[in-house]
Amino acid sequence: MTAVISRRGVLGAGAVVLGVGMAAGAPPAVAATSSRPMTDAAASAPGTDPLTPVRSMFAGREGAEFSGASPWSAHRLVLASVDDLHGGGDAENRFRLEFTTDEGARDGIYRLTQGGELVASLFLARVGGDARLEATIDRGEGAS
């Protein structure tokens, strides 16, 4: 009797191997966002989650330098301003950040680190045609 190898069989075997590998101890993606475990107090404090940045993480830190890594490159980012969004509301969850950087920086998702620690993960877009990147955070009421 000859063995029949089908595409479905090969894909199924690959899925089983992948599932076993993941169950064998690979950390979940969310666990990989921070390089150190959080204490219970830090986890319950507002603004400690790098995936949901708040204004107080950046306010008063203008001039601070960050390392910004995107999928295709890394850049030095300097916080230029922290501004309000029009329309009022909860300023802690509705704000705009502007960074200066080099001409090679492109739009994209950046992991901002400082001293090797993850600070925030932000979508940054070029502003005004020069070496500036901007993030808009709007988690206020009615934000979609």
C-alpha positions in Angstrom: 0.0 0.0 0.0 1.4 3.4 -0.9 1.2 6.4 1.4 -0.7 9.4 0.0 0.7 12.8 1.0 -1.8 15.6 0.5 -1.4 19.4 1.0 -4.1 19.2 3.7 -2.2 16.5 5.5 1.1 18.4 5.5 -0.6 21.6 6.6 -2.4 19.8 9.4 0.9 18.2 10.6 2.5 21.6 10.6 -0.3 23.1 12.6 0.1 20.3 15.2 3.8 20.9 15.5 3.3 24.7 15.8 0.7 24.1 18.5 3.0 21.8 20.5 5.8 24.3 20.2 3.6 27.2 21.5 2.3 25.1 24.4 5.8 24.1 25.3 6.5 27.4 27.0 6.6 30.3 24.4 5.4 33.4 26.2 2.2 35.0 24.8 2.6 38.1 22.6 1.3 40.4 25.3 3.8 39.1 27.8 6.6 40.0 25.4 5.8 43.7 25.5 7.6 44.4 28.7 11.0 43.4 29.7 10.3 43.0 33.4 7.3 41.8 35.3 5.0 44.4 36.9 4.1 44.4 40.5 0.4 44.4 41.5 0.7 48.1 42.4 2.2 49.0 39.1 -0.3 47.0 37.2 -3.2 48.8 38.8 -1.7 52.3 38.5 -2.9 54.3 35.5 -0.4 54.8 32.7 1.9 51.8 33.3 0.7 49.9 30.2 2.9 50.8 27.2 0.1 49.7 24.9 -2.3 52.3 26.3 -0.1 55.4 26.9 -1.5 58.3 28.8 -0.5 62.0 28.9 1.2 61.8 32.3 3.8 59.4 30.8 5.1 62.3 28.6 3.9 65.6 30.2 6.8 67.7 31.4 9.3 65.5 29.6 9.8 67.7 26.5 13.4 67.3 25.4 13.6 63.7 26.6 15.3 61.3 24.2 13.9 57.9 23.2 15.0 55.1 21.0 12.3 54.4 18.5 12.3 51.0 16.7 10.0 50.3 13.8 9.9 47.1 11.8 12.3 48.5 9.2 14.6 50.9 11.1 15.6 52.5 14.4 15.7 56.2 15.1 16.6 58.7 17.9 13.4 60.5 18.8 13.3 63.7 20.9 10.0 64.7 22.5 9.2 68.2 21.2 5.7 68.8 22.6 2.7 67.3 24.4 -0.5 69.1 23.2 -4.2 69.0 23.9 -6.7 67.8 21.2 -9.5 70.1 20.2 -12.8 69.5 21.8 -11.9 69.2 25.4 -12.6 66.1 27.3 -10.3 63.9 29.3 -6.8 65.4 28.7 -5.1 62.3 30.2 -6.5 60.1 27.4 -6.8 62.8 24.6 -3.5 64.3 23.6 -0.9 64.7 20.8 2.8 64.0 20.9 5.4 65.4 18.5 8.9 64.1 18.2 11.9 65.4 16.2 14.0 62.8 14.5 16.1 62.3 11.4 15.0 62.5 7.7 15.0 58.8 7.3 12.1 58.1 9.7 8.9 56.9 8.1 5.3 56.5 9.2 4.7 53.4 11.3 4.4 51.7 14.6 7.3 52.5 16.9 8.4 50.8 20.1 9.7 53.7 22.2 12.4 52.7 24.8 14.5 54.7 27.2 17.3 53.1 29.1 16.4 49.7 27.6 12.9 49.8 29.1 9.8 49.9 26.9 8.0 53.2 27.4 5.2 53.0 24.8 4.2 51.5 21.5 2.8 54.3 19.2 1.8 54.8 15.6 3.9 57.8 14.5 3.2 59.8 11.2 5.4 62.4 9.5 4.2 66.0 10.0 4.8 69.0 7.8 7.3 67.4 5.4 10.3 67.8 7.8 11.9 65.4 10.3 9.0 65.4 12.8 6.8 62.5 13.8 3.4 62.9 15.5 1.2 60.5 17.6 -2.4 61.3 18.3 -4.0 59.5 21.3 -7.7 59.8 21.6 -9.5 57.4 24.0 -12.0 60.0 25.1 -15.8 59.5 25.1 -17.1 58.9 21.6 -13.7 58.0 20.2 -13.8 55.1 17.8 
